[in-house]
Amino acid sequence: MNRQAITVIGGGFAGLTAAVIAAEAGARVTLHEAHHTLGGRARTAEGPYRTNEGPHALYRRGPHWTWLAQRDLLGPLAPLPPREAARFRFHRAGALRRTPPLRFLRHTLRTAEQAPVDVDFRSWATRVAGAEAAAQAAAYSGVALFHHDPGALSARFVQERLHRAAALPPEARYVRGGWGRLVERMAARARELGVRIETSSRLDALPVSDGPVVVATSLAAAARLLAEPGLRTGSTGSTGGTGSTGGTGSTGSHEGGRTVLLDLALSRRPGRRNDPFVVSDLDAPGWIERFTAQDPSLAPVGEQLLQAQLPIAPDASKADGLAHAERLLDLAFPGWREREVWRREAVSAGRTGALDRPGTTWRDRPAIDRGDGVYLVGDEVAAPGVLSEVSFTSAVEAVSLALRTKRLDLKST
């Protein structure tokens, strides 16, 4: 019996998930990755500073958590020492505080009222909790949204992410050694299952294939491969998908946010005092995390590795984001300029997952089923979940549709 052939384009988290699922179902899988290494946005730099391309966390209530754990792919996780949790700081009105405002805390943890889809978060949260708490909640949600103005997004969309990001005990878990370690384990699993992985294999057009093709790239790259320029601006619609595959025809944009990332290595503070673990800005979306608090292996002994992520507006510059980061650093990390031993600056544009505007949901994003045996996966497509959960769920759906279509074809012949 001939095995179903499936081609996967893109070797990031979504592509590797699709490849493993398809191979486990008995398909013959070939994966093409344009870069010389796998990982996509989940790559981790080689030492001595093991930085990810942006904050990467696994939420333990997500669907991919169980899937990864069942296959022994999670690997060692970086636990948060209890004493580090006490070093969480909130920036408000020019000062650092150990606890958030009470009204903010009540609002972020409230679950009694489900936010509406067709109203922006700022308007809804102001009605529920007041203008000040609404603004603080919107700013805090930037850690899971990477957008300069979360209050302008759909209230339901922001509420879901706010509750997940502010959950107690915290849902977020970090892979020891960086997400690159998770990618390595997923790639090893794929190869064990017989997946043929071709790196440095950049495709300028969809390959001529005897089976379905799963496109697991950024929307910009997918737009070129599929000859669908509208994908770049988050347009919806499908040539063949319905229902859970999305594509209802909404004109709202779901394009990801734009963020300045500052990776910084600092020597440890003199004496026994440590730097803060997290600094969250409640005046404007912005976040600094000391990743070595949980995983000292990310930097050389005696050094602290920080990452600041500062969402910026489309017309703002990298300098604007860096100035925001330095204001927070001045408050929270005394003498950081003299202690700096390494830094890396970058602008992450359109690489932060889909953002749902008022009146739209995940169902209005670009459809998974593009017709003619082509499927689109990633964190900006029509699948539910938070952050990487969208990539995982879309990969599961795409492979399920591809294999189901093949079985139907066989029955009809």
Disulfide bonds with the S-S distance in Angstrom:
none
